[in-house]
Amino acid sequence: MKQEVSVGDDIFDRRQAAAESLSYSDPITLRAGSRTHFELIPRYITRSESRIEVSLKVRYWKKNDSGLQVGYPVDFTLNNDEFLQLREELQKIAAISSQPENGRYFVFRADEDGDSERSIDVHTLGNLIRKISQDDGSLKRLAADPDGEHLIRSIQLSARSADLRQALEDLNRMLDASADHPESDFQRWMERHAWALGDEYRSLDEVRSIGNRESVDMMLENSLDGLRDIVELKTPRMEPIIWDSSHKSWYWSSDSSKAIGQCHRYLDKLHESAKKGMDDYENIVAYYPRATIVIGRSQGKDLNWFKGLRGLNARLHSIQVITYDQMAARAKRRLDILEKDQSSREGSE
């Protein structure tokens, strides 16, 4: 099956590949010289009805004196994230190339109109603002201005807001395609964004080992008292609780039960070994630690399901079980509060 899409004055054919979820367009030739050939082959991967990812095959080969291909072509493929990063970097290069002089540039589109292909999105803008706000020279120059203090606070809020929004979008995108993401992907996300578990957590410890051949997924410092709690991550594909129709009651799934058992052992081990500071890490104190288990999804669940989860949680001691959707909701709440504070500051100017 072939679809034609009009892009400006060009017509692109998009054809179905042998794999049902894959389609592709004609190669885009960037160079067709007498000695070399260089082309791009766009491929479109259907993840869901509303989400299509792009991968880009980059292919290059040499020619002999007769213009014929010599040997096998050299090619490699950019995945969707790499393709988006390349597009973003090319947009920055194009924006800077429009400036007549050399120097350090901070270029972004400030209006709602203009050439979208040459604009920089809000997340890129937020990252640029963050870099500026971390530069001592820039901060000193801003502070010297009568309105500098207010401006610095606004920049910091904007940068933090962009970071949180990008992180939340990344998490939701991973959850929508959770079948394609192993548990390690979610662990890496959590290591960068431990704030999603709540404002009380300040930082993530690099230390994970709590004994001989035993380690936890994450150990977090509580900002209220400096003591440590632990986090155990499971995959979003697991069911947290199950309904027993014969007894008309909810019970922990096998995956949740195993995770709870793991955490009981971890908490006992951690409390005993770290109540006065861990060996070689005296600053890491875990006196009566608590554990959070993140497992499964709760999107689309009804009120009875949430009552079941809350009831089972209420019977646990020092352990709570939450879903990835509940964690995402906490992160969204924090983002909303930050953006509301930002709007209030802007409105008071």
Secondary structure, DSSP 8 states (H G I E B T S, - for coil): -EEEEEETTEEEEEEE-SSTTEEEE--EEEEE-SSEEEEEEEEEEEEETTEEEEEEEEEEEEE-TTS-EEEEEEEEEE-HHHHHHHHHHHHHHHHHHTSSS-S-------SS-S-GGG---HHHHHHHHHHHHT-HHHHHHHHTSTTHHHHHHHHHHHHHHHHHHHHHHHHHHHHHTGGG--HHHHHHHHHH-GGGG-TTEEEE-S--EEETTEE-SEEEEETTT--EEEEEE--TTS-SEEEETTTTEEEE-HHHHHHHHHHHHHHHHHHHHHTT-BTTBTT---SS--EEEE-S--TT--HHHHHHHHHHHHTSSSEEEE-HHHHHHHHHHHHHHHHHHHHHHHHT-
